């Protein structure tokens, strides 16, 4: 099969996000200029640099109560900070609950039954139950072609790791089993690891 996106794919569901998988989930917490906490998952997310450490996430739709974007982007534009929370398998239902299009003045932490704790380096809340969290300062927002496509880049200014996931000096993802987004409404979980030695190691 071959198709040009502008012509359509002719399938019952768009295969694009089933092709680019698995994708890590950036559970983005932010705070509005009015002080309302917000929490939403984004699967167009990744780390993009080591020194200094930097991450990105993309928002690809808009809410009626925001001006052409979502709460996360609007909050980050207003405050210049956000936090990336890691989603464990145990937090899958809370993550899903936070994905709903709630009014901008409603707190997803409370809606999903999560504990909001203050970050150390930025004025933002993070998910206390998350196995890890990255506090970030906005570096730039890039507008992409399309109606509401924006990519948010941030520099990591603080890193939280829950002690129970540190094993022999390494952050052991098998102890919390991170969630990954697949296509459609499908997810996966990381339970098995295997090493590969690079040719230049």
C-alpha positions, 0 to 999 in steps of 0.5 A: 500500500502507498498513499499521499497524506493529502489524498487520504489513506482510505482506511477506517483509522489513520495509520500514521501514529501506528507507524511511529511507535512506540512513543514515550509519553510526556505527562506535562504539568503546567500552571496558568497565570491565574494559579490553576494547575494543569496536567495532560499527556502528550505522546509527541514527546522526547528528549532532544539534547544532553548538554544542557538536557532538553526536551520537547513535546508537540500539541496538535489540537485546540480547545474552545476555551483557549485561543487556538491551542491547548491549556498546556501551551497557553500556560507555558506561553504565559509562565515560561515553565513546565514539568514532564512527569513520567507515566508508570504502568500503575498510573495508566488510569490517572494519566488517561483521566487527565487526558480529558478536555476539562475546562481551563479552570479545572485542576486535572491533578484533583480530577485524576486523584493525584498529589500535586507537589511544588517543583524545586526550580520552577513555579509549577506542580509535579505529580508526586506519584510519578517515578521521575519528573523533569522541571523545565524552563521554556526555550522556544515554541515553534509553530508548525504547518497546520491549524494548531500544531505547536512544538514546545522546547524546554531546558531541564533545570531539575530532575526528580527520581524516586529512590526505589527506582535507583538500583546499583546506581542506575535508574531501573525502568523495569521497577516502574514499567513506563507506558508507551503510546502506540497507534489508535487507542493502544498502549504498551509497557516496558518490562523486558530489556536487552543490551546491545554493544555499539561497535565503537564501545 
